[in-house]
Amino acid sequence: MKMTPRTLTTMSASTVLLAALALAGCNRNTEQAQAPANGGGTVAQTEQRMEQKVDQAQASAERGMNNASDAVKGAAQDATQATKNAAAEVGDKVGDAMITTTVNAELAKDPKLSALKINVDTADGKVALRGTAPDSASRERATQLAMAVKGVVSVDNQLTIDPSKG
């Protein structure tokens, strides 16, 4: 390559430009490391603030997850209790039906009461007897038979005495 004054000038200018860029880049990095970031502090302080923000966001997310977990647990407990309540209610209905059937069977075994129409209703273990009995001894016997059935809490004997039925 032939060195002409123009070539020398171009090479010198290029060298000076490269040196200036290199020095400007080094100087800029030093300034950025020492300059306040976001209005206060060094890069290290900015990093520390960023770490604090990340920690706060993580703690907030964990609180949210805990709250959601508590809500799910509460809903599961509510559903479990509702199921238990429904099962108990169904159990009560089945229990009342079983009591009614058993009381009717016991009344049918009694020779004085078997031919009579006695209506037996049960609600929550409380038995109501309606209809007629041939005499007061049979009326009392109906109460005793009903009370002897498992699950009976009380007996409301509304039987009337009709001697023509005995």
For each residue, the residues with C-beta under 8 A, 3 or more apart:
1: 7
2: 7
3: 7 8
4: 7 8
5: 8 9
6: 9 10
7: 1 2 3 4 10 11
8: 3 4 5 11 12
9: 5 6 12 13
10: 6 7 13 14
11: 7 8 14 15
12: 8 9 15 16
13: 9 10 16 17
14: 10 11 17 18
15: 11 12 18 19
16: 12 13 19 20
17: 13 14 20 21
18: 14 15 21 22
19: 15 16 22 23
20: 16 17 23 24
21: 17 18 24 25
22: 18 19 25 26
23: 19 20 26 27
24: 20 21 27 28
25: 21 22 28 29
26: 22 23 29 30
27: 23 24 30 31
28: 24 25 31 32
29: 25 26 32 33
30: 26 27 33 34
31: 27 28 34 35
32: 28 29 35 43
33: 29 30 42 43
34: 30 31 42
35: 31 32 42
36: 39 40 41 42
37: 40 41 42 43 45 46
38: 41 46
39: 36
40: 36 37 45
41: 36 37 38 44 45 46 49
42: 33 34 35 36 37 45 46
43: 32 33 37 46 47
44: 41 47 48
45: 37 40 41 42 48 49
46: 37 38 41 42 43 49 50
47: 43 44 50 51
48: 44 45 51 52
49: 41 45 46 52 53
50: 46 47 53 54
51: 47 48 54 55
52: 48 49 55 56
53: 49 50 56 57
54: 50 51 57 58
55: 51 52 58 59
56: 52 53 59 60
57: 53 54 60 61
58: 54 55 61 62
59: 55 56 62 63
60: 56 57 63 64
61: 57 58 64 65
62: 58 59 65 66
63: 59 60 66 67
64: 60 61 67 68
65: 61 62 68 69
66: 62 63 69 70
67: 63 64 70 71
68: 64 65 71 72
69: 65 66 72 73
70: 66 67 73 74
71: 67 68 74 75
72: 68 69 75 76
73: 69 70 76 77
74: 70 71 77 78
75: 71 72 78 79
76: 72 73 79 80
77: 73 74 80 81
78: 74 75 81 82
79: 75 76 82 83
80: 76 77 83 84
81: 77 78 84 85
82: 78 79 85 86
83: 79 80 86 87
84: 80 81 87 88
85: 81 82 88 89
86: 82 83 89 90
87: 83 84 90 91
88: 84 85 91 92
89: 85 86 92 93
90: 86 87 93 94
91: 87 88 94 95
92: 88 89 95 96 124
93: 89 90 96 97
94: 90 91 97 98
95: 91 92 98 99 125 151
96: 92 93 99 100 122 123 124 125
97: 93 94 100 101 122
98: 94 95 101 102 151
99: 95 96 102 103 122 125 127 149 150 151 152
100: 96 97 103 104 120 121 122 127
101: 97 98 104 105
102: 98 99 105 106 149 150
103: 99 100 106 107 120 122 127 129 145 146 149 152
104: 100 101 107 108 118 120
105: 101 102 108 109
106: 102 103 109 110 145 146 148 149
107: 103 104 110 113 114 118 120 142 145 146
108: 104 105 113 114
109: 105 106 114
110: 106 107 113 114 138 141 142 145
111: 114
112: 115 116 133 134 135 138 141 166
113: 107 108 110 116 118 133 138 141 142 145
114: 107 108 109 110 111
115: 112 165
116: 112 113 131 132 133 134 165
117: 131 132
118: 104 107 113 129 130 131 132 133 142 159
119: 129 130 131
120: 100 103 104 107 127 128 129 146
121: 100 127 128 130
122: 96 97 99 100 103 125 126 127 128 152
123: 96 126 128
124: 92 96 153
125: 95 96 99 122 151 152 153 154
126: 122 123 152 153 154 155 156
127: 99 100 103 120 121 122 146 149 152 154 155 156
128: 120 121 122 123 155 156 158
129: 103 118 119 120 142 143 146 155 156 157 158 159
130: 118 119 121 158 159
131: 116 117 118 119 159 160
132: 116 117 118 159 160 161 162 165
133: 112 113 116 118 136 138 139 142 159 160 161 162 165 166
134: 112 116 138 161 162 163 165 166
135: 112 138 139 161 163 166
136: 133 139 140 161
137: 140 141
138: 110 112 113 133 134 135 141 142 166
139: 133 135 136 142 143 157 159 161
140: 136 137 143 144
141: 110 112 113 137 138 144 145
142: 107 110 113 118 129 133 138 139 145 146 157 159
143: 129 139 140 146 147 155 157
144: 140 141 147 148
145: 103 106 107 110 113 141 142 148 149
146: 103 106 107 120 127 129 142 143 149 152 155 157
147: 143 144 152 155
148: 106 144 145 152
149: 99 102 103 106 127 145 146 152
150: 99 102
151: 95 98 99 125
152: 99 103 122 125 126 127 146 147 148 149 155
153: 124 125 126
154: 125 126 127
155: 126 127 128 129 143 146 147 152
156: 126 127 128 129
157: 129 139 142 143 146
158: 128 129 130
159: 118 129 130 131 132 133 139 142
160: 131 132 133
161: 132 133 134 135 136 139
162: 132 133 134 165 166
163: 134 135 166
164:
165: 115 116 132 133 134 162
166: 112 133 134 135 138 162 163
